[in-house]
Amino acid sequence: MKAVTASLQRLLNQPSHRKIGGLVALALLGGWIVWLQDFSQSPPRAQLPQVHGEPDYYLEDATLKRYNAQGRHHQTLEGKVVTHYPNTQLTTVDLPRVHHWSEDGQLWILSALEGEIREDNEIYLQENVRLTPINPDSAYTPEFATQRLWLDTQTETARTPDPVSFSSQGGLTQGLGLFAQLATGQIEILEQVSSEYLTEFTSRNTQEQP
């Protein structure tokens, strides 16, 4: 058995098999299923960052799908480059885009410039973060913007202590901190809430009233 294990380890350490070994490791982490466009892509355009130690694999143009205990597909994460660091058990994602479906089918879309997949059912997003609830019955799509966001995939909540802005049809709302319950569709800006209303929008609505 030791000889078989050693042979398998040498096989996964070879460059041509590193991505395949990465797929096995990621599939065992949090129920992710990975779909790749091509196994023979060239290395990333720049050297992989070393701030978290030496990476053991990376995936390019990856789509990761997550299923709950009942087998329901409830989350898809897309990333330009997905890199795993075994020393810290951290997975980083360049240009992450998350589609999350709540139990009742409500779709949320989250995006950022950078992200991390963590072991505790958490996805961390940073830089130019956008949180958008999608309502197919409405032509209006609200969008919340911040610089950092923590998404707990187990409790279906998203939070940040950072400044938040919310664009609506009537103006702009700003505040400090956000807490969203994805399962119920409730979003709360926690502190220092202020709003600026568009004069043109308010005047038009007033004129249209009977």
PyMOL commands that place a pseudoatom at each C-alpha (Angstrom):
pseudoatom trace, name=CA, resn=MET, resi=1, chain=A, elem=C, hetatm=0, pos=[0.000, 0.000, 0.000]
pseudoatom trace, name=CA, resn=LYS, resi=2, chain=A, elem=C, hetatm=0, pos=[2.889, 2.395, 0.785]
pseudoatom trace, name=CA, resn=ALA, resi=3, chain=A, elem=C, hetatm=0, pos=[4.368, 1.777, -2.659]
pseudoatom trace, name=CA, resn=VAL, resi=4, chain=A, elem=C, hetatm=0, pos=[1.000, 2.538, -4.329]
pseudoatom trace, name=CA, resn=THR, resi=5, chain=A, elem=C, hetatm=0, pos=[0.592, 5.736, -2.292]
pseudoatom trace, name=CA, resn=ALA, resi=6, chain=A, elem=C, hetatm=0, pos=[4.096, 6.884, -3.130]
pseudoatom trace, name=CA, resn=SER, resi=7, chain=A, elem=C, hetatm=0, pos=[3.556, 6.199, -6.831]
pseudoatom trace, name=CA, resn=LEU, resi=8, chain=A, elem=C, hetatm=0, pos=[0.301, 8.164, -6.810]
pseudoatom trace, name=CA, resn=GLN, resi=9, chain=A, elem=C, hetatm=0, pos=[1.982, 11.082, -5.047]
pseudoatom trace, name=CA, resn=ARG, resi=10, chain=A, elem=C, hetatm=0, pos=[4.786, 11.167, -7.629]
pseudoatom trace, name=CA, resn=LEU, resi=11, chain=A, elem=C, hetatm=0, pos=[2.207, 11.051, -10.420]
pseudoatom trace, name=CA, resn=LEU, resi=12, chain=A, elem=C, hetatm=0, pos=[0.237, 14.007, -9.039]
pseudoatom trace, name=CA, resn=ASN, resi=13, chain=A, elem=C, hetatm=0, pos=[3.420, 16.011, -8.523]
pseudoatom trace, name=CA, resn=GLN, resi=14, chain=A, elem=C, hetatm=0, pos=[4.299, 15.802, -12.202]
pseudoatom trace, name=CA, resn=PRO, resi=15, chain=A, elem=C, hetatm=0, pos=[3.382, 19.038, -14.088]
pseudoatom trace, name=CA, resn=SER, resi=16, chain=A, elem=C, hetatm=0, pos=[1.198, 17.176, -16.587]
pseudoatom trace, name=CA, resn=HIS, resi=17, chain=A, elem=C, hetatm=0, pos=[-0.920, 15.720, -13.778]
pseudoatom trace, name=CA, resn=ARG, resi=18, chain=A, elem=C, hetatm=0, pos=[-0.961, 18.669, -11.389]
pseudoatom trace, name=CA, resn=LYS, resi=19, chain=A, elem=C, hetatm=0, pos=[-4.327, 19.945, -12.575]
pseudoatom trace, name=CA, resn=ILE, resi=20, chain=A, elem=C, hetatm=0, pos=[-5.898, 16.499, -12.277]
pseudoatom trace, name=CA, resn=GLY, resi=21, chain=A, elem=C, hetatm=0, pos=[-4.633, 16.230, -8.696]
pseudoatom trace, name=CA, resn=GLY, resi=22, chain=A, elem=C, hetatm=0, pos=[-6.079, 19.658, -8.044]
pseudoatom trace, name=CA, resn=LEU, resi=23, chain=A, elem=C, hetatm=0, pos=[-9.485, 18.557, -9.253]
pseudoatom trace, name=CA, resn=VAL, resi=24, chain=A, elem=C, hetatm=0, pos=[-9.496, 15.639, -6.837]
pseudoatom trace, name=CA, resn=ALA, resi=25, chain=A, elem=C, hetatm=0, pos=[-8.515, 17.881, -3.917]
pseudoatom trace, name=CA, resn=LEU, resi=26, chain=A, elem=C, hetatm=0, pos=[-11.054, 20.582, -4.731]
pseudoatom trace, name=CA, resn=ALA, resi=27, chain=A, elem=C, hetatm=0, pos=[-13.890, 18.095, -5.271]
pseudoatom trace, name=CA, resn=LEU, resi=28, chain=A, elem=C, hetatm=0, pos=[-13.309, 16.844, -1.728]
pseudoatom trace, name=CA, resn=LEU, resi=29, chain=A, elem=C, hetatm=0, pos=[-13.421, 20.386, -0.301]
pseudoatom trace, name=CA, resn=GLY, resi=30, chain=A, elem=C, hetatm=0, pos=[-16.928, 21.568, 0.479]
pseudoatom trace, name=CA, resn=GLY, resi=31, chain=A, elem=C, hetatm=0, pos=[-18.784, 19.621, -2.186]
pseudoatom trace, name=CA, resn=TRP, resi=32, chain=A, elem=C, hetatm=0, pos=[-17.480, 21.611, -5.158]
pseudoatom trace, name=CA, resn=ILE, resi=33, chain=A, elem=C, hetatm=0, pos=[-17.722, 20.088, -8.623]
pseudoatom trace, name=CA, resn=VAL, resi=34, chain=A, elem=C, hetatm=0, pos=[-15.345, 21.546, -11.177]
pseudoatom trace, name=CA, resn=TRP, resi=35, chain=A, elem=C, hetatm=0, pos=[-15.913, 21.986, -14.909]
pseudoatom trace, name=CA, resn=LEU, resi=36, chain=A, elem=C, hetatm=0, pos=[-12.947, 23.006, -17.049]
pseudoatom trace, name=CA, resn=GLN, resi=37, chain=A, elem=C, hetatm=0, pos=[-12.854, 24.088, -20.660]
pseudoatom trace, name=CA, resn=ASP, resi=38, chain=A, elem=C, hetatm=0, pos=[-9.407, 22.706, -21.411]
pseudoatom trace, name=CA, resn=PHE, resi=39, chain=A, elem=C, hetatm=0, pos=[-6.764, 20.724, -19.499]
pseudoatom trace, name=CA, resn=SER, resi=40, chain=A, elem=C, hetatm=0, pos=[-3.949, 21.755, -21.828]
pseudoatom trace, name=CA, resn=GLN, resi=41, chain=A, elem=C, hetatm=0, pos=[-4.015, 25.518, -21.330]
pseudoatom trace, name=CA, resn=SER, resi=42, chain=A, elem=C, hetatm=0, pos=[-0.742, 27.354, -20.953]
pseudoatom trace, name=CA, resn=PRO, resi=43, chain=A, elem=C, hetatm=0, pos=[0.420, 28.687, -17.530]
pseudoatom trace, name=CA, resn=PRO, resi=44, chain=A, elem=C, hetatm=0, pos=[-1.051, 32.020, -16.286]
pseudoatom trace, name=CA, resn=ARG, resi=45, chain=A, elem=C, hetatm=0, pos=[0.226, 35.183, -17.893]
pseudoatom trace, name=CA, resn=ALA, resi=46, chain=A, elem=C, hetatm=0, pos=[2.163, 36.072, -14.715]
pseudoatom trace, name=CA, resn=GLN, resi=47, chain=A, elem=C, hetatm=0, pos=[3.907, 34.054, -12.050]
pseudoatom trace, name=CA, resn=LEU, resi=48, chain=A, elem=C, hetatm=0, pos=[1.503, 32.821, -9.374]
pseudoatom trace, name=CA, resn=PRO, resi=49, chain=A, elem=C, hetatm=0, pos=[1.667, 34.881, -6.155]
pseudoatom trace, name=CA, resn=GLN, resi=50, chain=A, elem=C, hetatm=0, pos=[3.703, 33.440, -3.289]
pseudoatom trace, name=CA, resn=VAL, resi=51, chain=A, elem=C, hetatm=0, pos=[2.164, 35.341, -0.362]
pseudoatom trace, name=CA, resn=HIS, resi=52, chain=A, elem=C, hetatm=0, pos=[0.386, 32.190, 0.870]
pseudoatom trace, name=CA, resn=GLY, resi=53, chain=A, elem=C, hetatm=0, pos=[3.252, 29.784, 0.140]
pseudoatom trace, name=CA, resn=GLU, resi=54, chain=A, elem=C, hetatm=0, pos=[3.801, 27.584, -2.886]
pseudoatom trace, name=CA, resn=PRO, resi=55, chain=A, elem=C, hetatm=0, pos=[0.571, 26.674, -4.742]
pseudoatom trace, name=CA, resn=ASP, resi=56, chain=A, elem=C, hetatm=0, pos=[0.044, 23.022, -5.596]
pseudoatom trace, name=CA, resn=TYR, resi=57, chain=A, elem=C, hetatm=0, pos=[-2.386, 23.590, -8.462]
pseudoatom trace, name=CA, resn=TYR, resi=58, chain=A, elem=C, hetatm=0, pos=[-4.286, 26.235, -10.395]
pseudoatom trace, name=CA, resn=LEU, resi=59, chain=A, elem=C, hetatm=0, pos=[-7.298, 26.189, -12.705]
pseudoatom trace, name=CA, resn=GLU, resi=60, chain=A, elem=C, hetatm=0, pos=[-7.986, 28.637, -15.524]
pseudoatom trace, name=CA, resn=ASP, resi=61, chain=A, elem=C, hetatm=0, pos=[-11.467, 29.732, -16.649]
pseudoatom trace, name=CA, resn=ALA, resi=62, chain=A, elem=C, hetatm=0, pos=[-12.974, 27.428, -14.048]
pseudoatom trace, name=CA, resn=THR, resi=63, chain=A, elem=C, hetatm=0, pos=[-16.615, 26.933, -13.080]
pseudoatom trace, name=CA, resn=LEU, resi=64, chain=A, elem=C, hetatm=0, pos=[-17.234, 25.452, -9.635]
pseudoatom trace, name=CA, resn=LYS, resi=65, chain=A, elem=C, hetatm=0, pos=[-20.692, 24.123, -8.772]
pseudoatom trace, name=CA, resn=ARG, resi=66, chain=A, elem=C, hetatm=0, pos=[-21.875, 23.461, -5.256]
pseudoatom trace, name=CA, resn=TYR, resi=67, chain=A, elem=C, hetatm=0, pos=[-24.691, 21.167, -4.096]
pseudoatom trace, name=CA, resn=ASN, resi=68, chain=A, elem=C, hetatm=0, pos=[-26.345, 20.927, -0.695]
pseudoatom trace, name=CA, resn=ALA, resi=69, chain=A, elem=C, hetatm=0, pos=[-26.903, 17.756, 1.340]
pseudoatom trace, name=CA, resn=GLN, resi=70, chain=A, elem=C, hetatm=0, pos=[-30.130, 17.070, -0.555]
pseudoatom trace, name=CA, resn=GLY, resi=71, chain=A, elem=C, hetatm=0, pos=[-28.351, 17.228, -3.913]
pseudoatom trace, name=CA, resn=ARG, resi=72, chain=A, elem=C, hetatm=0, pos=[-29.804, 20.615, -4.906]
pseudoatom trace, name=CA, resn=HIS, resi=73, chain=A, elem=C, hetatm=0, pos=[-27.529, 22.836, -6.978]
pseudoatom trace, name=CA, resn=HIS, resi=74, chain=A, elem=C, hetatm=0, pos=[-27.500, 26.116, -5.073]
pseudoatom trace, name=CA, resn=GLN, resi=75, chain=A, elem=C, hetatm=0, pos=[-24.276, 27.886, -6.043]
pseudoatom trace, name=CA, resn=THR, resi=76, chain=A, elem=C, hetatm=0, pos=[-21.979, 28.420, -9.018]
pseudoatom trace, name=CA, resn=LEU, resi=77, chain=A, elem=C, hetatm=0, pos=[-18.658, 30.237, -8.796]
pseudoatom trace, name=CA, resn=GLU, resi=78, chain=A, elem=C, hetatm=0, pos=[-16.761, 31.293, -11.909]
pseudoatom trace, name=CA, resn=GLY, resi=79, chain=A, elem=C, hetatm=0, pos=[-13.166, 32.503, -11.836]
pseudoatom trace, name=CA, resn=LYS, resi=80, chain=A, elem=C, hetatm=0, pos=[-10.512, 33.558, -14.310]
pseudoatom trace, name=CA, resn=VAL, resi=81, chain=A, elem=C, hetatm=0, pos=[-7.787, 31.805, -12.294]
pseudoatom trace, name=CA, resn=VAL, resi=82, chain=A, elem=C, hetatm=0, pos=[-8.388, 29.578, -9.238]
pseudoatom trace, name=CA, resn=THR, resi=83, chain=A, elem=C, hetatm=0, pos=[-5.250, 28.835, -7.186]
pseudoatom trace, name=CA, resn=HIS, resi=84, chain=A, elem=C, hetatm=0, pos=[-4.928, 26.491, -4.190]
pseudoatom trace, name=CA, resn=TYR, resi=85, chain=A, elem=C, hetatm=0, pos=[-2.298, 26.863, -1.439]
pseudoatom trace, name=CA, resn=PRO, resi=86, chain=A, elem=C, hetatm=0, pos=[-1.861, 23.668, 0.635]
pseudoatom trace, name=CA, resn=ASN, resi=87, chain=A, elem=C, hetatm=0, pos=[0.094, 25.316, 3.479]
pseudoatom trace, name=CA, resn=THR, resi=88, chain=A, elem=C, hetatm=0, pos=[-2.904, 27.446, 4.476]
pseudoatom trace, name=CA, resn=GLN, resi=89, chain=A, elem=C, hetatm=0, pos=[-5.670, 25.421, 2.775]
pseudoatom trace, name=CA, resn=LEU, resi=90, chain=A, elem=C, hetatm=0, pos=[-6.678, 28.625, 1.014]
pseudoatom trace, name=CA, resn=THR, resi=91, chain=A, elem=C, hetatm=0, pos=[-8.088, 28.897, -2.508]
pseudoatom trace, name=CA, resn=THR, resi=92, chain=A, elem=C, hetatm=0, pos=[-7.879, 32.295, -4.226]
pseudoatom trace, name=CA, resn=VAL, resi=93, chain=A, elem=C, hetatm=0, pos=[-10.011, 33.363, -7.193]
pseudoatom trace, name=CA, resn=ASP, resi=94, chain=A, elem=C, hetatm=0, pos=[-9.291, 36.085, -9.743]
pseudoatom trace, name=CA, resn=LEU, resi=95, chain=A, elem=C, hetatm=0, pos=[-12.406, 37.904, -11.026]
pseudoatom trace, name=CA, resn=PRO, resi=96, chain=A, elem=C, hetatm=0, pos=[-14.870, 35.771, -9.059]
pseudoatom trace, name=CA, resn=ARG, resi=97, chain=A, elem=C, hetatm=0, pos=[-18.555, 35.775, -10.036]
pseudoatom trace, name=CA, resn=VAL, resi=98, chain=A, elem=C, hetatm=0, pos=[-21.000, 33.901, -7.802]
pseudoatom trace, name=CA, resn=HIS, resi=99, chain=A, elem=C, hetatm=0, pos=[-24.554, 32.839, -8.628]
pseudoatom trace, name=CA, resn=HIS, resi=100, chain=A, elem=C, hetatm=0, pos=[-26.371, 31.821, -5.448]
pseudoatom trace, name=CA, resn=TRP, resi=101, chain=A, elem=C, hetatm=0, pos=[-29.909, 30.423, -5.365]
pseudoatom trace, name=CA, resn=SER, resi=102, chain=A, elem=C, hetatm=0, pos=[-31.816, 30.486, -2.080]
pseudoatom trace, name=CA, resn=GLU, resi=103, chain=A, elem=C, hetatm=0, pos=[-34.159, 27.697, -1.018]
pseudoatom trace, name=CA, resn=ASP, resi=104, chain=A, elem=C, hetatm=0, pos=[-37.154, 29.397, -2.652]
pseudoatom trace, name=CA, resn=GLY, resi=105, chain=A, elem=C, hetatm=0, pos=[-35.288, 30.060, -5.900]
pseudoatom trace, name=CA, resn=GLN, resi=106, chain=A, elem=C, hetatm=0, pos=[-34.230, 33.675, -5.324]
pseudoatom trace, name=CA, resn=LEU, resi=107, chain=A, elem=C, hetatm=0, pos=[-31.092, 34.372, -7.363]
pseudoatom trace, name=CA, resn=TRP, resi=108, chain=A, elem=C, hetatm=0, pos=[-28.265, 36.562, -6.076]
pseudoatom trace, name=CA, resn=ILE, resi=109, chain=A, elem=C, hetatm=0, pos=[-25.241, 37.568, -8.156]
pseudoatom trace, name=CA, resn=LEU, resi=110, chain=A, elem=C, hetatm=0, pos=[-22.011, 38.597, -6.419]
pseudoatom trace, name=CA, resn=SER, resi=111, chain=A, elem=C, hetatm=0, pos=[-18.848, 39.744, -8.174]
pseudoatom trace, name=CA, resn=ALA, resi=112, chain=A, elem=C, hetatm=0, pos=[-15.466, 41.278, -7.316]
pseudoatom trace, name=CA, resn=LEU, resi=113, chain=A, elem=C, hetatm=0, pos=[-11.921, 41.630, -8.586]
pseudoatom trace, name=CA, resn=GLU, resi=114, chain=A, elem=C, hetatm=0, pos=[-10.533, 39.119, -6.067]
pseudoatom trace, name=CA, resn=GLY, resi=115, chain=A, elem=C, hetatm=0, pos=[-11.898, 36.394, -3.824]
pseudoatom trace, name=CA, resn=GLU, resi=116, chain=A, elem=C, hetatm=0, pos=[-11.068, 33.496, -1.544]
pseudoatom trace, name=CA, resn=ILE, resi=117, chain=A, elem=C, hetatm=0, pos=[-12.748, 30.142, -0.888]
pseudoatom trace, name=CA, resn=ARG, resi=118, chain=A, elem=C, hetatm=0, pos=[-12.275, 29.266, 2.764]
pseudoatom trace, name=CA, resn=GLU, resi=119, chain=A, elem=C, hetatm=0, pos=[-12.738, 26.015, 4.675]
pseudoatom trace, name=CA, resn=ASP, resi=120, chain=A, elem=C, hetatm=0, pos=[-15.541, 27.264, 6.930]
pseudoatom trace, name=CA, resn=ASN, resi=121, chain=A, elem=C, hetatm=0, pos=[-18.229, 27.485, 4.202]
pseudoatom trace, name=CA, resn=GLU, resi=122, chain=A, elem=C, hetatm=0, pos=[-17.205, 31.077, 3.538]
pseudoatom trace, name=CA, resn=ILE, resi=123, chain=A, elem=C, hetatm=0, pos=[-16.423, 32.970, 0.352]
pseudoatom trace, name=CA, resn=TYR, resi=124, chain=A, elem=C, hetatm=0, pos=[-14.560, 36.240, 0.829]
pseudoatom trace, name=CA, resn=LEU, resi=125, chain=A, elem=C, hetatm=0, pos=[-14.759, 38.932, -1.881]
pseudoatom trace, name=CA, resn=GLN, resi=126, chain=A, elem=C, hetatm=0, pos=[-12.733, 42.141, -2.119]
pseudoatom trace, name=CA, resn=GLU, resi=127, chain=A, elem=C, hetatm=0, pos=[-12.229, 45.147, -4.400]
pseudoatom trace, name=CA, resn=ASN, resi=128, chain=A, elem=C, hetatm=0, pos=[-15.128, 46.517, -6.419]
pseudoatom trace, name=CA, resn=VAL, resi=129, chain=A, elem=C, hetatm=0, pos=[-17.615, 44.110, -4.809]
pseudoatom trace, name=CA, resn=ARG, resi=130, chain=A, elem=C, hetatm=0, pos=[-21.168, 44.046, -6.166]
pseudoatom trace, name=CA, resn=LEU, resi=131, chain=A, elem=C, hetatm=0, pos=[-24.194, 42.314, -4.606]
pseudoatom trace, name=CA, resn=THR, resi=132, chain=A, elem=C, hetatm=0, pos=[-27.299, 42.101, -6.776]
pseudoatom trace, name=CA, resn=PRO, resi=133, chain=A, elem=C, hetatm=0, pos=[-30.638, 40.374, -6.048]
pseudoatom trace, name=CA, resn=ILE, resi=134, chain=A, elem=C, hetatm=0, pos=[-32.308, 39.308, -9.296]
pseudoatom trace, name=CA, resn=ASN, resi=135, chain=A, elem=C, hetatm=0, pos=[-36.080, 39.635, -9.615]
pseudoatom trace, name=CA, resn=PRO, resi=136, chain=A, elem=C, hetatm=0, pos=[-37.339, 38.253, -12.954]
pseudoatom trace, name=CA, resn=ASP, resi=137, chain=A, elem=C, hetatm=0, pos=[-40.692, 40.013, -12.457]
pseudoatom trace, name=CA, resn=SER, resi=138, chain=A, elem=C, hetatm=0, pos=[-39.135, 43.482, -12.218]
pseudoatom trace, name=CA, resn=ALA, resi=139, chain=A, elem=C, hetatm=0, pos=[-37.333, 45.574, -14.821]
pseudoatom trace, name=CA, resn=TYR, resi=140, chain=A, elem=C, hetatm=0, pos=[-35.397, 47.298, -12.038]
pseudoatom trace, name=CA, resn=THR, resi=141, chain=A, elem=C, hetatm=0, pos=[-32.271, 45.593, -10.656]
pseudoatom trace, name=CA, resn=PRO, resi=142, chain=A, elem=C, hetatm=0, pos=[-30.832, 47.082, -7.432]
pseudoatom trace, name=CA, resn=GLU, resi=143, chain=A, elem=C, hetatm=0, pos=[-27.082, 46.904, -6.860]
pseudoatom trace, name=CA, resn=PHE, resi=144, chain=A, elem=C, hetatm=0, pos=[-25.111, 47.198, -3.616]
pseudoatom trace, name=CA, resn=ALA, resi=145, chain=A, elem=C, hetatm=0, pos=[-21.441, 48.207, -3.835]
pseudoatom trace, name=CA, resn=THR, resi=146, chain=A, elem=C, hetatm=0, pos=[-18.664, 47.844, -1.256]
pseudoatom trace, name=CA, resn=GLN, resi=147, chain=A, elem=C, hetatm=0, pos=[-14.988, 46.884, -1.036]
pseudoatom trace, name=CA, resn=ARG, resi=148, chain=A, elem=C, hetatm=0, pos=[-15.182, 43.711, 1.071]
pseudoatom trace, name=CA, resn=LEU, resi=149, chain=A, elem=C, hetatm=0, pos=[-17.886, 41.094, 1.580]
pseudoatom trace, name=CA, resn=TRP, resi=150, chain=A, elem=C, hetatm=0, pos=[-18.102, 37.813, 3.483]
pseudoatom trace, name=CA, resn=LEU, resi=151, chain=A, elem=C, hetatm=0, pos=[-20.583, 35.243, 2.115]
pseudoatom trace, name=CA, resn=ASP, resi=152, chain=A, elem=C, hetatm=0, pos=[-21.523, 32.367, 4.428]
pseudoatom trace, name=CA, resn=THR, resi=153, chain=A, elem=C, hetatm=0, pos=[-22.857, 29.636, 2.166]
pseudoatom trace, name=CA, resn=GLN, resi=154, chain=A, elem=C, hetatm=0, pos=[-24.201, 27.575, 5.080]
pseudoatom trace, name=CA, resn=THR, resi=155, chain=A, elem=C, hetatm=0, pos=[-26.337, 30.270, 6.739]
pseudoatom trace, name=CA, resn=GLU, resi=156, chain=A, elem=C, hetatm=0, pos=[-26.988, 32.053, 3.409]
pseudoatom trace, name=CA, resn=THR, resi=157, chain=A, elem=C, hetatm=0, pos=[-25.914, 35.432, 4.780]
pseudoatom trace, name=CA, resn=ALA, resi=158, chain=A, elem=C, hetatm=0, pos=[-23.594, 38.145, 3.490]
pseudoatom trace, name=CA, resn=ARG, resi=159, chain=A, elem=C, hetatm=0, pos=[-22.004, 40.870, 5.598]
pseudoatom trace, name=CA, resn=THR, resi=160, chain=A, elem=C, hetatm=0, pos=[-19.462, 43.688, 5.599]
pseudoatom trace, name=CA, resn=PRO, resi=161, chain=A, elem=C, hetatm=0, pos=[-18.446, 46.394, 8.101]
pseudoatom trace, name=CA, resn=ASP, resi=162, chain=A, elem=C, hetatm=0, pos=[-17.253, 48.668, 5.286]
pseudoatom trace, name=CA, resn=PRO, resi=163, chain=A, elem=C, hetatm=0, pos=[-18.966, 51.637, 3.606]
pseudoatom trace, name=CA, resn=VAL, resi=164, chain=A, elem=C, hetatm=0, pos=[-21.810, 50.580, 1.319]
pseudoatom trace, name=CA, resn=SER, resi=165, chain=A, elem=C, hetatm=0, pos=[-23.656, 52.368, -1.472]
pseudoatom trace, name=CA, resn=PHE, resi=166, chain=A, elem=C, hetatm=0, pos=[-26.986, 51.394, -2.996]
pseudoatom trace, name=CA, resn=SER, resi=167, chain=A, elem=C, hetatm=0, pos=[-28.163, 52.735, -6.341]
pseudoatom trace, name=CA, resn=SER, resi=168, chain=A, elem=C, hetatm=0, pos=[-31.914, 52.946, -6.882]
pseudoatom trace, name=CA, resn=GLN, resi=169, chain=A, elem=C, hetatm=0, pos=[-34.199, 54.474, -9.487]
pseudoatom trace, name=CA, resn=GLY, resi=170, chain=A, elem=C, hetatm=0, pos=[-34.739, 57.492, -7.255]
pseudoatom trace, name=CA, resn=GLY, resi=171, chain=A, elem=C, hetatm=0, pos=[-31.218, 58.191, -6.088]
pseudoatom trace, name=CA, resn=LEU, resi=172, chain=A, elem=C, hetatm=0, pos=[-28.256, 56.963, -4.064]
pseudoatom trace, name=CA, resn=THR, resi=173, chain=A, elem=C, hetatm=0, pos=[-28.216, 55.585, -0.518]
pseudoatom trace, name=CA, resn=GLN, resi=174, chain=A, elem=C, hetatm=0, pos=[-24.999, 55.268, 1.453]
pseudoatom trace, name=CA, resn=GLY, resi=175, chain=A, elem=C, hetatm=0, pos=[-24.115, 53.866, 4.859]
pseudoatom trace, name=CA, resn=LEU, resi=176, chain=A, elem=C, hetatm=0, pos=[-21.712, 51.867, 6.941]
pseudoatom trace, name=CA, resn=GLY, resi=177, chain=A, elem=C, hetatm=0, pos=[-21.999, 48.090, 7.173]
pseudoatom trace, name=CA, resn=LEU, resi=178, chain=A, elem=C, hetatm=0, pos=[-24.388, 45.663, 5.508]
pseudoatom trace, name=CA, resn=PHE, resi=179, chain=A, elem=C, hetatm=0, pos=[-26.131, 42.458, 6.489]
pseudoatom trace, name=CA, resn=ALA, resi=180, chain=A, elem=C, hetatm=0, pos=[-28.095, 40.431, 3.930]
pseudoatom trace, name=CA, resn=GLN, resi=181, chain=A, elem=C, hetatm=0, pos=[-30.206, 37.329, 4.471]
pseudoatom trace, name=CA, resn=LEU, resi=182, chain=A, elem=C, hetatm=0, pos=[-30.214, 35.675, 1.079]
pseudoatom trace, name=CA, resn=ALA, resi=183, chain=A, elem=C, hetatm=0, pos=[-32.891, 33.126, 2.019]
pseudoatom trace, name=CA, resn=THR, resi=184, chain=A, elem=C, hetatm=0, pos=[-35.460, 35.824, 2.860]
pseudoatom trace, name=CA, resn=GLY, resi=185, chain=A, elem=C, hetatm=0, pos=[-34.268, 38.585, 0.530]
pseudoatom trace, name=CA, resn=GLN, resi=186, chain=A, elem=C, hetatm=0, pos=[-33.766, 41.079, 3.378]
pseudoatom trace, name=CA, resn=ILE, resi=187, chain=A, elem=C, hetatm=0, pos=[-30.854, 43.550, 3.194]
pseudoatom trace, name=CA, resn=GLU, resi=188, chain=A, elem=C, hetatm=0, pos=[-30.010, 46.035, 5.928]
pseudoatom trace, name=CA, resn=ILE, resi=189, chain=A, elem=C, hetatm=0, pos=[-27.532, 48.902, 5.860]
pseudoatom trace, name=CA, resn=LEU, resi=190, chain=A, elem=C, hetatm=0, pos=[-26.441, 49.050, 9.480]
pseudoatom trace, name=CA, resn=GLU, resi=191, chain=A, elem=C, hetatm=0, pos=[-25.235, 52.578, 10.349]
pseudoatom trace, name=CA, resn=GLN, resi=192, chain=A, elem=C, hetatm=0, pos=[-24.911, 56.192, 9.195]
pseudoatom trace, name=CA, resn=VAL, resi=193, chain=A, elem=C, hetatm=0, pos=[-27.521, 55.837, 6.475]
pseudoatom trace, name=CA, resn=SER, resi=194, chain=A, elem=C, hetatm=0, pos=[-27.991, 58.835, 4.182]
pseudoatom trace, name=CA, resn=SER, resi=195, chain=A, elem=C, hetatm=0, pos=[-29.837, 59.240, 0.888]
pseudoatom trace, name=CA, resn=GLU, resi=196, chain=A, elem=C, hetatm=0, pos=[-29.640, 61.588, -2.074]
pseudoatom trace, name=CA, resn=TYR, resi=197, chain=A, elem=C, hetatm=0, pos=[-32.678, 61.741, -4.329]
pseudoatom trace, name=CA, resn=LEU, resi=198, chain=A, elem=C, hetatm=0, pos=[-32.798, 62.651, -7.999]
pseudoatom trace, name=CA, resn=THR, resi=199, chain=A, elem=C, hetatm=0, pos=[-34.845, 65.839, -8.420]
pseudoatom trace, name=CA, resn=GLU, resi=200, chain=A, elem=C, hetatm=0, pos=[-35.910, 64.927, -11.946]
pseudoatom trace, name=CA, resn=PHE, resi=201, chain=A, elem=C, hetatm=0, pos=[-37.166, 61.507, -10.838]
pseudoatom trace, name=CA, resn=THR, resi=202, chain=A, elem=C, hetatm=0, pos=[-39.099, 62.993, -7.885]
pseudoatom trace, name=CA, resn=SER, resi=203, chain=A, elem=C, hetatm=0, pos=[-40.677, 65.748, -10.007]
pseudoatom trace, name=CA, resn=ARG, resi=204, chain=A, elem=C, hetatm=0, pos=[-41.754, 63.299, -12.695]
pseudoatom trace, name=CA, resn=ASN, resi=205, chain=A, elem=C, hetatm=0, pos=[-43.403, 61.016, -10.153]
pseudoatom trace, name=CA, resn=THR, resi=206, chain=A, elem=C, hetatm=0, pos=[-45.216, 63.976, -8.583]
pseudoatom trace, name=CA, resn=GLN, resi=207, chain=A, elem=C, hetatm=0, pos=[-46.542, 65.112, -11.958]
pseudoatom trace, name=CA, resn=GLU, resi=208, chain=A, elem=C, hetatm=0, pos=[-47.777, 61.614, -12.810]
pseudoatom trace, name=CA, resn=GLN, resi=209, chain=A, elem=C, hetatm=0, pos=[-49.823, 61.357, -9.612]
pseudoatom trace, name=CA, resn=PRO, resi=210, chain=A, elem=C, hetatm=0, pos=[-53.603, 61.877, -10.209]
for i in range(1, 210): cmd.bond("trace and resi %d" % i, "trace and resi %d" % (i + 1))
show_as sticks, trace
zoom trace
